[in-house]
Amino acid sequence: MPSITVELTETQIKGLEYAAVSPQDWADNALTNRARIANDEIVQTAMNWYLDNGVQVPATREAIVADAFTRGIVKTAAVRQQEAEAEQAAMMEAQGV
């Protein structure tokens, strides 16, 4: 299973200890919940695509998320940003800027 490691200063840890009983539990909850929200969005986007295109829906949420990336229904934020930057550069070049 992938792991995410974050390094904080002593001051940042003190701030989290002030805000939460357990900084680790708070971080785990924040990351897990954000991932759940993103996966819900991916599933909804993919379901709409499947229905619009008459494609059989995979059997599990995990399979839907994986399939959505494989088919290009969704892209990572990094890929979307690269595409937007390339589009912006092309527009600027076309305008002679």
C-alpha positions as CSV (number, residue, x, y, z in Angstrom):
1,M,0.0,0.0,0.0
2,P,1.4,3.5,-0.9
3,S,2.5,5.7,2.0
4,I,2.6,9.5,2.4
5,T,5.2,11.0,4.7
6,V,5.0,14.6,5.9
7,E,7.7,16.4,7.8
8,L,6.6,19.2,10.2
9,T,8.5,21.6,12.3
10,E,8.2,21.4,16.1
11,T,6.0,24.6,15.9
12,Q,3.7,23.0,13.4
13,I,3.4,19.9,15.6
14,K,2.6,22.1,18.6
15,G,-0.1,23.8,16.5
16,L,-1.7,20.5,15.6
17,E,-1.5,19.3,19.1
18,Y,-3.4,22.4,20.1
19,A,-6.0,21.8,17.4
20,A,-6.4,18.0,17.7
21,V,-6.2,15.3,20.3
22,S,-3.9,13.3,18.0
23,P,-2.2,15.0,15.1
24,Q,-1.7,11.6,13.4
25,D,-5.4,10.7,13.7
26,W,-6.3,14.2,12.3
27,A,-3.9,13.8,9.4
28,D,-5.1,10.2,8.7
29,N,-8.7,11.4,8.7
30,A,-8.1,14.4,6.5
31,L,-6.3,12.4,3.8
32,T,-8.7,9.5,4.0
33,N,-11.7,11.8,3.7
34,R,-10.3,13.8,0.9
35,A,-9.5,10.6,-1.0
36,R,-13.1,9.4,-0.4
37,I,-14.5,12.7,-1.8
38,A,-12.3,12.5,-4.9
39,N,-13.2,8.8,-5.5
40,D,-16.9,9.7,-5.2
41,E,-16.4,12.4,-7.9
42,I,-14.6,9.9,-10.1
43,V,-17.3,7.3,-9.7
44,Q,-20.0,9.9,-10.6
45,T,-18.1,11.1,-13.6
46,A,-17.4,7.5,-14.8
47,M,-21.0,6.4,-14.2
48,N,-22.3,9.3,-16.4
49,W,-19.7,8.3,-19.1
50,Y,-20.7,4.6,-18.9
51,L,-24.4,5.4,-19.3
52,D,-23.8,8.0,-22.1
53,N,-21.7,5.5,-24.0
54,G,-23.6,2.2,-23.3
55,V,-20.6,0.7,-21.5
56,Q,-21.0,-2.0,-18.8
57,V,-20.2,-0.6,-15.4
58,P,-17.4,-2.4,-13.4
59,A,-18.6,-4.3,-10.4
60,T,-16.9,-2.3,-7.6
61,R,-16.1,1.3,-6.8
62,E,-12.4,0.4,-6.8
63,A,-12.8,-1.1,-10.3
64,I,-14.7,1.9,-11.5
65,V,-11.9,4.3,-10.3
66,A,-9.2,2.1,-11.9
67,D,-11.2,1.9,-15.2
68,A,-11.9,5.6,-15.3
69,F,-8.2,6.3,-15.3
70,T,-7.4,3.5,-17.8
71,R,-10.1,4.8,-20.3
72,G,-9.0,8.4,-19.8
73,I,-12.4,9.4,-18.4
74,V,-10.5,11.2,-15.6
75,K,-6.9,12.3,-15.4
76,T,-4.6,13.2,-12.5
77,A,-4.4,16.8,-11.3
78,A,-0.8,16.9,-12.5
79,V,-1.8,15.8,-16.0
80,R,-4.7,18.3,-16.1
81,Q,-2.4,21.1,-15.0
82,Q,0.2,20.2,-17.7
83,E,-2.5,20.2,-20.4
84,A,-3.9,23.6,-19.2
85,E,-0.4,25.1,-19.2
86,A,0.3,23.7,-22.7
87,E,-3.0,25.1,-24.0
88,Q,-2.3,28.5,-22.4
89,A,1.2,28.6,-24.0
90,A,-0.3,27.6,-27.4
91,M,-2.9,30.4,-27.1
92,M,-0.3,33.0,-26.2
93,E,1.9,31.8,-29.1
94,A,-1.0,32.1,-31.5
95,Q,-1.6,35.6,-30.2
96,G,2.0,36.5,-30.7
97,V,2.6,37.2,-27.0
